[in-house]
Amino acid sequence: MANFSKSNVPQFSVDVYQNEYLPEGGREVNAIVTVTSTGGGTIGSAVAAPHLYTPGQGPDAAVAIMVDCSGSMDYPPTKMRGARDATAAAIDALRDGVHFAVIGGTHVAKEVYPGDGQLAVADARTRDQAKQALRKLSAGGGTAIGTWLRLADRLLSSADVAIRHGIVLTDGRNEHESPEDLKAALDACAGRFTCDARGVGTDWEVKEVTGIASALLGTADIVADPAGLSADFTQMMETAMGKEVADVALRLWTPVGTAIKFVKQVAPTVEELTDRRTEAGPRAGDYPTGSWGDESRDYHVCVEVPSAGIGQEMLAARVSLVIPQPDGTAQTLGAQGLVRAVWTDDMTASTSINPQVAHYTGQAELAQVIQQGLDARKAGDVDGATAKLGRAVQLASISGNADTAKLLAKVVDVVDAPAGTVRLKAKVEEADEMTLETRSTKTVRVKK
């Protein structure tokens, strides 16, 4: 956990979008909270030319790359080749001075580079050594991703750095440990490092890969063709190198008599945060958001307030951003926003839905109905799948989520998008179905 001087911390801002007007007896307040961080330094130049970047200019970081080396990575051989090339590309994107390690993952985890429980420090020499070590990677053995994550945690925690990040690449199901073992590993690593997860090919389990990214506040995606891995790994590493402040929490304070019903990230992806609350003093709770660079994210906060009479108003919640410290204190990041409730007998005011809230409620439902539709399709429930995926097409159409609409059109024949009328396709490419499931939580921003 690092203490930052003002000069290298991005400036955070909080904007709250809501309809604060409630009818008499109304008790539910919904708000979209937009958090933006800008101007944290010269990270852009680091990404453009990593080797011109002197250590100390960016935040201290450590990265562990976990590469699946199980037997299935040889079928076809392009997978292992693609993984080696991608890892080499990611190593090239490391800033000078960043600590890093490469882990080979099978039913056990082994250190590929530098070894001996150490992290290497990126420079021209260590990058070259790491790429030499990658050539020795070969496929053989099973898959137990929890062991890879625990080794990554041990290595990453050996460095006194601000940002700790992992990248997991797998091509198969996690067959050599129980789901409970993987969950225990994720619980142990949560809050200690962030992690992106990628599935290559089509023989892996979407819910496993998205579950890893979700638990460790990273991104998940499919790379159906191994040839696409290098570009994807380079982009992931550049994003990781752009992170400038870690362990940021959304702190919600509520007055007596109010309760938080839910908190979820709604852009750039839908991520449920309600159950991740940690108490932070009287009537306050912290919700983890992970690491930040120059970026903006949206959160949907729903608060239950006590019933009140016409004309009364109250503060329903105060939103701030903090970095919790190990000693129980917190460094505040300056920005805050207020969620208000005002009771009125003006029906027009109390029944209008804030456009931001309406948009993201639709995006959250879109993610949910895609999951439900695909699950129904796998279970052979044609009617259920048609209804849910039809609703998904309708929601994607209404909200202008063109990327999701394109993915849906590979799984269903769209008869009438605005009405949500679809037919299930008789034959669907496995990669298309997995891509839709993996990217189902990606949202579009509301047009301001």
JOQUI-V594632 format. One record per residue. N is the residue number from 1. RES is the residue in three letters. SS is DSSP state (H for helix, E for strand, L for the rest). Layout:
# JOQUI-V594632
N:RES:SS
N:RES:SS
This chain:
# JOQUI-V594632
1:MET:L
2:ALA:L
3:ASN:L
4:PHE:L
5:SER:L
6:LYS:H
7:SER:H
8:ASN:H
9:VAL:L
10:PRO:L
11:GLN:E
12:PHE:E
13:SER:E
14:VAL:E
15:ASP:E
16:VAL:E
17:TYR:E
18:GLN:E
19:ASN:L
20:GLU:L
21:TYR:E
22:LEU:E
23:PRO:L
24:GLU:L
25:GLY:L
26:GLY:L
27:ARG:L
28:GLU:E
29:VAL:E
30:ASN:E
31:ALA:E
32:ILE:E
33:VAL:E
34:THR:E
35:VAL:E
36:THR:E
37:SER:E
38:THR:E
39:GLY:L
40:GLY:L
41:GLY:L
42:THR:L
43:ILE:H
44:GLY:H
45:SER:H
46:ALA:H
47:VAL:H
48:ALA:H
49:ALA:L
50:PRO:H
51:HIS:H
52:LEU:H
53:TYR:L
54:THR:L
55:PRO:L
56:GLY:L
57:GLN:L
58:GLY:L
59:PRO:L
60:ASP:L
61:ALA:E
62:ALA:E
63:VAL:E
64:ALA:E
65:ILE:E
66:MET:E
67:VAL:E
68:ASP:E
69:CYS:L
70:SER:L
71:GLY:H
72:SER:H
73:MET:H
74:ASP:H
75:TYR:L
76:PRO:L
77:PRO:L
78:THR:H
79:LYS:H
80:MET:H
81:ARG:H
82:GLY:H
83:ALA:H
84:ARG:H
85:ASP:H
86:ALA:H
87:THR:H
88:ALA:H
89:ALA:H
90:ALA:H
91:ILE:H
92:ASP:H
93:ALA:L
94:LEU:L
95:ARG:L
96:ASP:L
97:GLY:L
98:VAL:L
99:HIS:E
100:PHE:E
101:ALA:E
102:VAL:E
103:ILE:E
104:GLY:E
105:GLY:E
106:THR:L
107:HIS:L
108:VAL:L
109:ALA:E
110:LYS:E
111:GLU:E
112:VAL:E
113:TYR:E
114:PRO:L
115:GLY:L
116:ASP:L
117:GLY:L
118:GLN:L
119:LEU:L
120:ALA:E
121:VAL:E
122:ALA:L
123:ASP:L
124:ALA:H
125:ARG:H
126:THR:H
127:ARG:H
128:ASP:H
129:GLN:H
130:ALA:H
131:LYS:H
132:GLN:H
133:ALA:H
134:LEU:H
135:ARG:L
136:LYS:L
137:LEU:L
138:SER:L
139:ALA:L
140:GLY:L
141:GLY:L
142:GLY:L
143:THR:L
144:ALA:L
145:ILE:H
146:GLY:H
147:THR:H
148:TRP:H
149:LEU:H
150:ARG:H
151:LEU:H
152:ALA:H
153:ASP:H
154:ARG:H
155:LEU:H
156:LEU:H
157:SER:L
158:SER:L
159:ALA:L
160:ASP:L
161:VAL:L
162:ALA:L
163:ILE:E
164:ARG:E
165:HIS:E
166:GLY:E
167:ILE:E
168:VAL:E
169:LEU:E
170:THR:E
171:ASP:L
172:GLY:L
173:ARG:L
174:ASN:L
175:GLU:L
176:HIS:L
177:GLU:L
178:SER:L
179:PRO:H
180:GLU:H
181:ASP:H
182:LEU:H
183:LYS:H
184:ALA:H
185:ALA:H
186:LEU:H
187:ASP:H
188:ALA:H
189:CYS:H
190:ALA:L
191:GLY:L
192:ARG:L
193:PHE:L
194:THR:E
195:CYS:E
196:ASP:E
197:ALA:E
198:ARG:E
199:GLY:E
200:VAL:E
201:GLY:L
202:THR:L
203:ASP:L
204:TRP:L
205:GLU:L
206:VAL:H
207:LYS:H
208:GLU:H
209:VAL:H
210:THR:H
211:GLY:H
212:ILE:H
213:ALA:H
214:SER:H
215:ALA:H
216:LEU:L
217:LEU:L
218:GLY:L
219:THR:L
220:ALA:E
221:ASP:E
222:ILE:E
223:VAL:E
224:ALA:L
225:ASP:L
226:PRO:H
227:ALA:H
228:GLY:H
229:LEU:H
230:SER:H
231:ALA:H
232:ASP:H
233:PHE:H
234:THR:H
235:GLN:H
236:MET:H
237:MET:H
238:GLU:H
239:THR:H
240:ALA:H
241:MET:H
242:GLY:L
243:LYS:L
244:GLU:L
245:VAL:E
246:ALA:E
247:ASP:E
248:VAL:E
249:ALA:E
250:LEU:E
251:ARG:E
252:LEU:E
253:TRP:E
254:THR:L
255:PRO:L
256:VAL:L
257:GLY:L
258:THR:L
259:ALA:E
260:ILE:E
261:LYS:E
262:PHE:E
263:VAL:E
264:LYS:E
265:GLN:E
266:VAL:E
267:ALA:E
268:PRO:L
269:THR:E
270:VAL:L
271:GLU:E
272:GLU:E
273:LEU:L
274:THR:H
275:ASP:H
276:ARG:H
277:ARG:L
278:THR:E
279:GLU:E
280:ALA:L
281:GLY:L
282:PRO:L
283:ARG:L
284:ALA:E
285:GLY:E
286:ASP:E
287:TYR:E
288:PRO:E
289:THR:E
290:GLY:E
291:SER:E
292:TRP:E
293:GLY:L
294:ASP:L
295:GLU:E
296:SER:E
297:ARG:E
298:ASP:E
299:TYR:E
300:HIS:E
301:VAL:E
302:CYS:E
303:VAL:E
304:GLU:E
305:VAL:L
306:PRO:L
307:SER:L
308:ALA:L
309:GLY:L
310:ILE:L
311:GLY:L
312:GLN:L
313:GLU:E
314:MET:E
315:LEU:E
316:ALA:E
317:ALA:E
318:ARG:E
319:VAL:E
320:SER:E
321:LEU:E
322:VAL:E
323:ILE:E
324:PRO:E
325:GLN:L
326:PRO:L
327:ASP:L
328:GLY:L
329:THR:L
330:ALA:E
331:GLN:E
332:THR:E
333:LEU:E
334:GLY:E
335:ALA:E
336:GLN:E
337:GLY:E
338:LEU:E
339:VAL:E
340:ARG:E
341:ALA:E
342:VAL:E
343:TRP:E
344:THR:L
345:ASP:L
346:ASP:L
347:MET:H
348:THR:H
349:ALA:H
350:SER:H
351:THR:H
352:SER:L
353:ILE:L
354:ASN:L
355:PRO:H
356:GLN:H
357:VAL:H
358:ALA:H
359:HIS:H
360:TYR:H
361:THR:H
362:GLY:H
363:GLN:H
364:ALA:H
365:GLU:H
366:LEU:H
367:ALA:H
368:GLN:H
369:VAL:H
370:ILE:H
371:GLN:H
372:GLN:H
373:GLY:H
374:LEU:H
375:ASP:H
376:ALA:H
377:ARG:H
378:LYS:H
379:ALA:L
380:GLY:L
381:ASP:L
382:VAL:H
383:ASP:H
384:GLY:H
385:ALA:H
386:THR:H
387:ALA:H
388:LYS:H
389:LEU:H
390:GLY:H
391:ARG:H
392:ALA:H
393:VAL:H
394:GLN:H
395:LEU:H
396:ALA:H
397:SER:H
398:ILE:H
399:SER:H
400:GLY:L
401:ASN:L
402:ALA:H
403:ASP:H
404:THR:H
405:ALA:H
406:LYS:H
407:LEU:H
408:LEU:H
409:ALA:L
410:LYS:L
411:VAL:L
412:VAL:E
413:ASP:E
414:VAL:E
415:VAL:E
416:ASP:E
417:ALA:L
418:PRO:L
419:ALA:L
420:GLY:L
421:THR:E
422:VAL:E
423:ARG:E
424:LEU:E
425:LYS:L
426:ALA:L
427:LYS:L
428:VAL:L
429:GLU:L
430:GLU:H
431:ALA:H
432:ASP:H
433:GLU:H
434:MET:H
435:THR:H
436:LEU:H
437:GLU:H
438:THR:H
439:ARG:L
440:SER:L
441:THR:L
442:LYS:E
443:THR:L
444:VAL:L
445:ARG:L
446:VAL:L
447:LYS:L
448:LYS:L
